[in-house]
């Protein structure tokens, strides 16, 4: 059959990959639960063998950050052991394997944006499970490319941007203003992943190409700044911008501790593959415009 095989089919990145590949005329098969389950190595092998892919992308994960605090075993079975099992299968196929990870592998205490060589130190169950996955992937397939991303949003599924826009017109919204990061548009992630696959041309990465990368939207902001910008965009399409109240992390406790600094330095990705994702403001505008065109704004 050939083409790209994507683990995961209904998440933001998986849906964006399917859409981008269709537009570009790139053969792609996306599979998710129950047909493709990261906790079922035999089933994974059967599905991938049948596809005989030219590249494999893992966009499947347990992403319920707060729920993971009380269900760490499930998070580990999917994000940790499951990712490693998939990597072992990909190593046997000898094709490029791209695995998505997260900013949550860091504790968020660094003042500057994180680089790939910075010490890791997840503070919650989700971050620990994703870090376990990174290590399992490298152990099973040293030629893998691992890409950490953050603050992902899109027109699909549930995310911060869509949640905020659904609250437009309220008398006031309280949004955390002491967490910094790089909002990242899932379609931009998809374009970058497909670019890497094209550059590799069906061959495993060289030693210089393999390993860890950071991949987020350009520019940085806080959750409060992100909300302010997206409501400005929503106002272009008739949404009423609410009054935004800046609050601290301490004012908005959650089961999982969020990193105060989620900013990731993406220079390595640009140096090795010539890829730099668009500025988050540009992509936010594109996302809000698309939601408006889809009749799903607000």
Kinemage of the C-alpha trace (Angstrom):
@kinemage 1
@onewidth
@group {chain A} dominant
@subgroup {mainchain}
@vectorlist {calphas} color= white
{ca unk a 1} P 0.000 0.000 0.000
{ca unk a 2} L 2.758 2.446 0.950
{ca unk a 3} L 2.387 6.051 2.033
{ca unk a 4} L 2.567 7.590 5.486
{ca unk a 5} L 1.096 5.731 8.439
{ca unk a 6} L -0.229 7.908 11.277
{ca unk a 7} L -0.906 6.454 14.708
{ca unk a 8} L -3.994 8.298 15.885
{ca unk a 9} L -6.869 9.501 13.743
{ca unk a 10} L -9.123 11.854 15.710
{ca unk a 11} L -6.699 14.131 17.556
{ca unk a 12} L -5.888 17.676 16.449
{ca unk a 13} L -2.579 16.791 14.789
{ca unk a 14} L -3.857 13.552 13.268
{ca unk a 15} L -6.844 15.307 11.683
{ca unk a 16} L -4.594 18.120 10.453
{ca unk a 17} L -2.210 15.582 8.927
{ca unk a 18} L -5.035 13.862 7.071
{ca unk a 19} L -6.263 17.170 5.708
{ca unk a 20} L -2.801 18.409 4.694
{ca unk a 21} L -1.879 15.126 3.029
{ca unk a 22} L -5.113 15.062 1.041
{ca unk a 23} L -4.501 18.614 -0.213
{ca unk a 24} L -0.941 17.721 -1.206
{ca unk a 25} L -1.897 14.423 -2.828
{ca unk a 26} L 0.243 12.447 -0.367
{ca unk a 27} L -0.934 8.894 0.418
{ca unk a 28} L -1.670 8.641 4.131
{ca unk a 29} L -3.418 6.158 6.390
{ca unk a 30} L -4.467 7.203 9.896
{ca unk a 31} L -5.570 4.624 12.441
{ca unk a 32} L -6.783 4.961 15.997
{ca unk a 33} L -8.630 3.130 18.711
{ca unk a 34} L -10.208 0.632 18.763
{ca unk a 35} L -8.646 -0.542 15.493
{ca unk a 36} L -5.157 0.697 16.404
{ca unk a 37} L -4.221 0.800 20.077
{ca unk a 38} L -0.805 1.698 21.502
{ca unk a 39} L -1.378 -0.856 24.271
{ca unk a 40} L -1.750 -3.677 21.717
{ca unk a 41} L 1.656 -4.395 20.116
{ca unk a 42} L 0.346 -7.337 18.103
{ca unk a 43} L -2.486 -5.295 16.633
{ca unk a 44} L -0.120 -2.418 15.890
{ca unk a 45} L 2.283 -4.680 14.061
{ca unk a 46} L -0.508 -6.216 11.989
{ca unk a 47} L -1.842 -2.793 10.940
{ca unk a 48} L 1.569 -1.383 10.072
{ca unk a 49} L 2.702 -4.493 8.203
{ca unk a 50} L -0.468 -4.344 6.111
{ca unk a 51} L 0.197 -0.703 5.247
{ca unk a 52} L 3.900 -1.207 4.422
{ca unk a 53} L 4.477 2.523 5.028
{ca unk a 54} L 7.188 4.821 3.733
{ca unk a 55} L 7.115 6.779 7.012
{ca unk a 56} L 5.373 6.504 10.388
{ca unk a 57} L 4.174 9.374 12.579
{ca unk a 58} L 2.962 8.885 16.134
{ca unk a 59} L 0.229 11.433 16.810
{ca unk a 60} L -1.587 9.204 19.319
{ca unk a 61} L -1.356 9.895 23.039
{ca unk a 62} L -3.132 10.080 26.355
{ca unk a 63} L -3.533 13.860 26.656
{ca unk a 64} L -5.867 14.318 29.639
{ca unk a 65} L -3.312 16.231 31.712
{ca unk a 66} L -5.372 16.592 34.882
{ca unk a 67} L -6.982 13.140 34.703
{ca unk a 68} L -3.519 11.590 34.471
{ca unk a 69} L -2.864 12.646 38.072
{ca unk a 70} L -5.316 9.972 39.236
{ca unk a 71} L -4.744 7.560 36.326
{ca unk a 72} L -0.990 7.516 35.807
{ca unk a 73} L -0.897 3.809 34.972
{ca unk a 74} L -3.089 4.350 31.906
{ca unk a 75} L -1.058 7.393 30.840
{ca unk a 76} L 2.148 5.370 31.143
{ca unk a 77} L 0.754 2.390 29.256
{ca unk a 78} L -0.082 4.612 26.275
{ca unk a 79} L 2.471 7.427 26.346
{ca unk a 80} L 5.341 5.394 27.768
{ca unk a 81} L 5.293 1.671 27.027
{ca unk a 82} L 2.959 2.092 24.055
{ca unk a 83} L 5.215 4.628 22.359
{ca unk a 84} L 8.193 2.336 22.913
{ca unk a 85} L 6.369 -0.648 21.454
{ca unk a 86} L 5.459 1.364 18.361
{ca unk a 87} L 9.053 2.548 18.001
{ca unk a 88} L 10.287 -1.053 18.084
{ca unk a 89} L 7.950 -1.944 15.219
{ca unk a 90} L 9.047 1.082 13.189
{ca unk a 91} L 12.722 0.140 13.655
{ca unk a 92} L 12.067 -3.175 11.952
{ca unk a 93} L 10.510 -1.418 8.959
{ca unk a 94} L 13.528 0.836 8.510
{ca unk a 95} L 11.493 3.931 7.586
{ca unk a 96} L 11.398 7.415 9.167
{ca unk a 97} L 9.625 7.509 12.535
{ca unk a 98} L 8.427 10.854 13.913
{ca unk a 99} L 7.144 10.907 17.494
{ca unk a 100} L 5.377 13.862 19.152
{ca unk a 101} L 6.169 14.868 22.718
{ca unk a 102} L 5.507 17.847 24.953
{ca unk a 103} L 6.793 20.826 26.913
{ca unk a 104} L 5.529 19.092 30.072
{ca unk a 105} L 8.790 17.134 30.282
{ca unk a 106} L 10.280 20.338 31.797
{ca unk a 107} L 9.541 21.785 35.233
{ca unk a 108} L 9.059 25.321 33.891
{ca unk a 109} L 11.538 27.023 36.201
{ca unk a 110} L 14.060 28.101 33.560
{ca unk a 111} L 14.069 31.820 32.757
{ca unk a 112} L 14.965 31.435 29.057
{ca unk a 113} L 13.240 29.229 26.445
{ca unk a 114} L 14.173 25.579 26.775
{ca unk a 115} L 16.609 23.947 24.354
{ca unk a 116} L 16.714 20.234 23.600
{ca unk a 117} L 19.732 19.603 25.832
{ca unk a 118} L 18.240 21.188 28.959
{ca unk a 119} L 17.659 18.873 31.941
{ca unk a 120} L 14.145 17.444 32.117
{ca unk a 121} L 12.048 17.340 35.263
{ca unk a 122} L 8.315 16.794 34.781
{ca unk a 123} L 6.154 17.841 37.712
{ca unk a 124} L 3.082 15.764 36.888
{ca unk a 125} L 1.913 12.357 35.739
{ca unk a 126} L 1.309 13.394 32.135
{ca unk a 127} L 4.790 14.858 31.778
{ca unk a 128} L 6.346 11.785 33.394
{ca unk a 129} L 4.490 9.502 30.982
{ca unk a 130} L 5.610 11.512 27.954
{ca unk a 131} L 9.210 11.566 29.165
{ca unk a 132} L 9.030 7.799 29.643
{ca unk a 133} L 7.816 7.624 26.050
{ca unk a 134} L 10.733 9.695 24.760
{ca unk a 135} L 13.189 7.379 26.487
{ca unk a 136} L 11.395 4.233 25.338
{ca unk a 137} L 11.346 5.488 21.744
{ca unk a 138} L 15.079 6.235 21.729
{ca unk a 139} L 15.855 2.845 23.286
{ca unk a 140} L 13.770 0.967 20.708
{ca unk a 141} L 14.616 3.076 17.667
{ca unk a 142} L 17.725 5.291 17.968
{ca unk a 143} L 16.980 6.705 14.495
{ca unk a 144} L 13.666 8.221 15.601
{ca unk a 145} L 12.901 11.932 15.462
{ca unk a 146} L 11.149 13.197 18.597
{ca unk a 147} L 9.415 16.569 18.364
{ca unk a 148} L 8.257 18.400 21.468
{ca unk a 149} L 5.416 20.845 20.943
{ca unk a 150} L 3.128 22.884 23.195
{ca unk a 151} L -0.123 24.813 23.572
{ca unk a 152} L -1.703 23.098 20.563
{ca unk a 153} L -4.934 24.463 19.101
{ca unk a 154} L -6.908 23.968 15.884
{ca unk a 155} L -10.430 24.050 14.444
{ca unk a 156} L -10.792 20.434 15.618
{ca unk a 157} L -11.757 18.910 18.946
{ca unk a 158} L -11.336 20.634 22.296
{ca unk a 159} L -8.652 23.232 22.931
{ca unk a 160} L -8.051 26.551 24.662
{ca unk a 161} L -8.877 28.706 21.647
{ca unk a 162} L -12.246 27.057 21.021
{ca unk a 163} L -13.128 27.052 24.705
{ca unk a 164} L -12.390 30.752 25.037
{ca unk a 165} L -14.347 31.683 21.916
{ca unk a 166} L -17.348 29.730 23.195
{ca unk a 167} L -17.361 32.083 26.196
{ca unk a 168} L -17.417 35.302 24.151
{ca unk a 169} L -19.892 37.839 25.432
{ca unk a 170} L -19.574 36.885 29.088
{ca unk a 171} L -19.337 39.737 31.574
{ca unk a 172} L -15.787 38.785 32.479
{ca unk a 173} L -13.307 35.951 32.124
{ca unk a 174} L -10.366 35.175 34.372
{ca unk a 175} L -7.321 33.891 32.484
{ca unk a 176} L -3.921 32.904 33.865
{ca unk a 177} L -1.270 35.511 33.090
{ca unk a 178} L 1.848 34.067 34.730
{ca unk a 179} L 2.412 31.063 32.458
{ca unk a 180} L 4.412 31.704 29.278
{ca unk a 181} L 4.475 29.617 26.150
{ca unk a 182} L 4.247 29.319 22.370
{ca unk a 183} L 0.718 28.747 21.009
{ca unk a 184} L 1.027 26.198 18.196
{ca unk a 185} L -1.464 25.632 15.372
{ca unk a 186} L -1.991 21.942 14.612
{ca unk a 187} L -2.124 22.497 10.817
{ca unk a 188} L 1.315 24.161 11.091
{ca unk a 189} L 2.564 21.073 12.946
{ca unk a 190} L 1.149 18.865 10.191
{ca unk a 191} L 2.852 20.890 7.459
{ca unk a 192} L 6.165 20.665 9.313
{ca unk a 193} L 5.876 16.904 9.811
{ca unk a 194} L 5.115 16.348 6.137
{ca unk a 195} L 8.061 18.563 5.196
{ca unk a 196} L 10.407 16.450 7.311
{ca unk a 197} L 9.052 13.258 5.756
{ca unk a 198} L 9.552 14.689 2.272
{ca unk a 199} L 13.110 15.714 3.065
{ca unk a 200} L 13.943 12.247 4.365
{ca unk a 201} L 12.603 10.661 1.190
{ca unk a 202} L 11.620 7.375 2.799
{ca unk a 203} L 15.056 6.847 4.332
{ca unk a 204} L 15.807 6.759 8.031
{ca unk a 205} L 17.321 9.978 9.393
{ca unk a 206} L 21.085 10.256 9.504
{ca unk a 207} L 22.761 10.336 12.896
{ca unk a 208} L 22.860 14.123 12.652
{ca unk a 209} L 19.151 14.331 11.803
{ca unk a 210} L 17.815 11.885 14.397
{ca unk a 211} L 17.011 12.822 17.967
{ca unk a 212} L 15.174 15.537 19.876
{ca unk a 213} L 13.658 18.697 18.419
{ca unk a 214} L 11.413 21.479 19.625
{ca unk a 215} L 8.576 22.519 17.306
{ca unk a 216} L 6.213 25.313 18.320
{ca unk a 217} L 4.694 28.416 16.811
{ca unk a 218} L 7.010 31.413 16.576
{ca unk a 219} L 6.654 34.144 19.174
{ca unk a 220} L 5.542 33.842 22.766
{ca unk a 221} L 2.772 34.999 25.069
{ca unk a 222} L 0.806 34.086 28.187
{ca unk a 223} L -2.577 32.370 28.313
{ca unk a 224} L -4.043 35.806 29.034
{ca unk a 225} L -2.229 37.302 26.050
{ca unk a 226} L -3.358 34.419 23.851
{ca unk a 227} L -6.977 34.915 24.916
{ca unk a 228} L -6.770 38.670 24.317
{ca unk a 229} L -5.449 38.142 20.785
{ca unk a 230} L -7.978 35.502 19.816
{ca unk a 231} L -10.870 37.639 21.057
{ca unk a 232} L -9.518 40.524 18.974
{ca unk a 233} L -9.712 38.205 15.971
{ca unk a 234} L -13.174 37.028 16.946
{ca unk a 235} L -14.358 40.651 17.063
{ca unk a 236} L -13.620 40.871 13.337
{ca unk a 237} L -16.454 38.378 12.829
{ca unk a 238} L -18.949 39.919 15.206
{ca unk a 239} L -18.057 38.286 18.517
{ca unk a 240} L -18.295 40.482 21.584
{ca unk a 241} L -14.958 40.653 23.357
{ca unk a 242} L -15.329 40.015 27.085
{ca unk a 243} L -13.430 41.799 29.822
{ca unk a 244} L -10.391 39.648 30.580
{ca unk a 245} L -9.140 39.503 34.146
{ca unk a 246} L -5.511 38.523 34.607
{ca unk a 247} L -5.074 35.950 37.396
{ca unk a 248} L -2.179 33.910 38.730
{ca unk a 249} L -1.664 30.172 38.656
{ca unk a 250} L -2.289 30.174 42.399
{ca unk a 251} L -5.715 31.738 41.750
{ca unk a 252} L -6.623 28.910 39.371
{ca unk a 253} L -5.479 25.602 40.929
{ca unk a 254} L -5.628 22.428 38.833
{ca unk a 255} L -4.828 18.788 39.700
{ca unk a 256} L -1.714 18.919 37.476
{ca unk a 257} L 0.843 21.659 37.924
{ca unk a 258} L 1.403 23.650 34.717
{ca unk a 259} L 4.936 24.846 33.862
{ca unk a 260} L 5.375 28.585 34.439
{ca unk a 261} L 7.686 28.647 31.430
{ca unk a 262} L 6.695 26.431 28.488
{ca unk a 263} L 8.680 28.378 25.898
{ca unk a 264} L 10.698 26.134 23.604
{ca unk a 265} L 13.673 27.217 21.492
{ca unk a 266} L 13.185 25.787 17.984
{ca unk a 267} L 16.493 26.812 16.395
{ca unk a 268} L 17.648 23.210 15.941
{ca unk a 269} L 14.623 22.373 13.769
{ca unk a 270} L 15.364 25.334 11.518
{ca unk a 271} L 19.067 24.511 11.330
{ca unk a 272} L 18.608 20.823 10.440
{ca unk a 273} L 15.437 20.926 8.346
{ca unk a 274} L 14.941 24.595 7.425
{ca unk a 275} L 11.584 24.634 9.234
{ca unk a 276} L 10.237 27.524 11.289
{ca unk a 277} L 6.562 27.521 12.179
{ca unk a 278} L 4.556 30.725 11.551
{ca unk a 279} L 4.035 33.323 14.255
{ca unk a 280} L 1.255 32.336 16.629
{ca unk a 281} L -0.687 35.540 15.949
{ca unk a 282} L -0.800 34.807 12.223
{ca unk a 283} L -1.985 31.265 12.827
{ca unk a 284} L -4.508 32.336 15.440
{ca unk a 285} L -6.043 34.671 12.868
{ca unk a 286} L -6.185 31.830 10.350
{ca unk a 287} L -7.864 29.510 12.856
{ca unk a 288} L -10.509 32.024 13.924
{ca unk a 289} L -11.243 32.867 10.284
{ca unk a 290} L -11.684 29.202 9.472
{ca unk a 291} L -14.019 28.653 12.406
{ca unk a 292} L -16.082 31.561 11.152
{ca unk a 293} L -16.238 30.064 7.655
{ca unk a 294} L -17.275 26.734 9.186
{ca unk a 295} L -20.074 28.412 11.131
{ca unk a 296} L -18.498 27.298 14.407
{ca unk a 297} L -17.330 30.604 15.833
{ca unk a 298} L -18.462 31.177 19.383
